[in-house]
Amino acid sequence: MTYSLPEAMAHEVDRRCAGSERGKSRLVAEALAFYFAAQDKRALALLYSEATQDPQFQADNDAVQKDFAELDHEAGGALR
């Protein structure tokens, strides 16, 4: 694959990869992985934010909390 980068960024990639055994492709792959993970995290946060406004989600969440309250209490007691 070939990508076009702004000149300043291309020089920065060259500078940071100078003498590295990992190379430019590895740097770009890692940068994209971090970028994608950040996007996914923001999207998930938005989804959860929207869910908290949904009465059915709130009811389901309350039911789960109630169902597992006793188990949570037992687990907490066993860890002490």
DORO-703728 format. One record per residue (C-alpha): residue in three letters; x negated, y, z; chain. Coordinates in nm, 3 decimals. Each point is the difference from the previous one (the first is absolute). Layout:
{r 'ALA', {X, Y, Z}, 'A'};
...
***
This chain:
{r 'MET', {0.000, 0.000, 0.000}, 'A'};
{r 'THR', {-0.107, 0.352, -0.060}, 'A'};
{r 'TYR', {0.116, 0.300, 0.199}, 'A'};
{r 'SER', {-0.062, 0.370, -0.037}, 'A'};
{r 'LEU', {-0.095, 0.186, 0.315}, 'A'};
{r 'PRO', {-0.055, 0.369, 0.059}, 'A'};
{r 'GLU', {-0.369, 0.076, -0.039}, 'A'};
{r 'ALA', {-0.053, 0.084, 0.368}, 'A'};
{r 'MET', {0.162, -0.328, 0.105}, 'A'};
{r 'ALA', {-0.205, -0.199, -0.252}, 'A'};
{r 'HIS', {-0.319, 0.152, 0.142}, 'A'};
{r 'GLU', {0.115, -0.085, 0.352}, 'A'};
{r 'VAL', {0.063, -0.361, -0.102}, 'A'};
{r 'ASP', {-0.349, -0.013, -0.154}, 'A'};
{r 'ARG', {-0.155, 0.152, 0.313}, 'A'};
{r 'ARG', {0.177, -0.236, 0.237}, 'A'};
{r 'CYS', {-0.078, -0.308, -0.206}, 'A'};
{r 'ALA', {-0.367, 0.082, -0.060}, 'A'};
{r 'GLY', {-0.205, -0.291, 0.126}, 'A'};
{r 'SER', {0.307, -0.198, 0.098}, 'A'};
{r 'GLU', {0.015, -0.366, -0.090}, 'A'};
{r 'ARG', {0.380, 0.014, -0.002}, 'A'};
{r 'GLY', {0.034, 0.235, -0.295}, 'A'};
{r 'LYS', {0.256, 0.248, -0.121}, 'A'};
{r 'SER', {0.269, -0.254, -0.079}, 'A'};
{r 'ARG', {-0.001, -0.119, 0.361}, 'A'};
{r 'LEU', {0.023, 0.359, 0.127}, 'A'};
{r 'VAL', {0.297, 0.073, -0.227}, 'A'};
{r 'ALA', {0.172, -0.327, 0.098}, 'A'};
{r 'GLU', {-0.039, 0.077, 0.372}, 'A'};
{r 'ALA', {0.120, 0.358, -0.047}, 'A'};
{r 'LEU', {0.307, -0.118, -0.188}, 'A'};
{r 'ALA', {0.073, -0.265, 0.264}, 'A'};
{r 'PHE', {-0.007, 0.269, 0.271}, 'A'};
{r 'TYR', {0.217, 0.229, -0.213}, 'A'};
{r 'PHE', {0.256, -0.272, -0.068}, 'A'};
{r 'ALA', {0.009, -0.100, 0.368}, 'A'};
{r 'ALA', {0.062, 0.362, 0.101}, 'A'};
{r 'GLN', {0.282, 0.027, -0.254}, 'A'};
{r 'ASP', {0.155, -0.323, 0.127}, 'A'};
{r 'LYS', {-0.025, 0.120, 0.361}, 'A'};
{r 'ARG', {0.173, 0.329, -0.086}, 'A'};
{r 'ALA', {0.273, -0.182, -0.192}, 'A'};
{r 'LEU', {0.060, -0.239, 0.289}, 'A'};
{r 'ALA', {0.011, 0.287, 0.249}, 'A'};
{r 'LEU', {0.260, 0.174, -0.215}, 'A'};
{r 'LEU', {0.203, -0.320, -0.026}, 'A'};
{r 'TYR', {-0.002, -0.046, 0.378}, 'A'};
{r 'SER', {0.081, 0.366, 0.052}, 'A'};
{r 'GLU', {0.303, -0.035, -0.224}, 'A'};
{r 'ALA', {0.098, -0.327, 0.171}, 'A'};
{r 'THR', {0.012, 0.166, 0.339}, 'A'};
{r 'GLN', {0.282, 0.217, -0.133}, 'A'};
{r 'ASP', {0.201, -0.305, -0.108}, 'A'};
{r 'PRO', {0.259, -0.105, 0.262}, 'A'};
{r 'GLN', {-0.010, -0.365, -0.115}, 'A'};
{r 'PHE', {-0.380, -0.010, 0.035}, 'A'};
{r 'GLN', {0.030, 0.148, 0.347}, 'A'};
{r 'ALA', {0.264, -0.256, 0.098}, 'A'};
{r 'ASP', {-0.209, -0.288, -0.135}, 'A'};
{r 'ASN', {-0.308, 0.128, 0.178}, 'A'};
{r 'ASP', {0.190, 0.033, 0.329}, 'A'};
{r 'ALA', {0.130, -0.356, -0.038}, 'A'};
{r 'VAL', {-0.351, -0.136, -0.058}, 'A'};
{r 'GLN', {-0.132, 0.192, 0.301}, 'A'};
{r 'LYS', {0.280, -0.142, 0.215}, 'A'};
{r 'ASP', {-0.050, -0.355, -0.130}, 'A'};
{r 'PHE', {-0.372, 0.003, 0.075}, 'A'};
{r 'ALA', {0.005, 0.198, 0.326}, 'A'};
{r 'GLU', {-0.012, -0.314, 0.215}, 'A'};
{r 'LEU', {-0.285, -0.152, -0.204}, 'A'};
{r 'ASP', {-0.192, 0.328, 0.019}, 'A'};
{r 'HIS', {0.048, 0.003, 0.375}, 'A'};
{r 'GLU', {-0.122, -0.362, 0.028}, 'A'};
{r 'ALA', {-0.302, 0.067, -0.217}, 'A'};
{r 'GLY', {-0.085, 0.309, 0.202}, 'A'};
{r 'GLY', {0.025, -0.197, 0.321}, 'A'};
{r 'ALA', {-0.219, -0.282, -0.132}, 'A'};
{r 'LEU', {-0.276, 0.241, -0.100}, 'A'};
{r 'ARG', {-0.033, 0.157, 0.342}, 'A'};
***
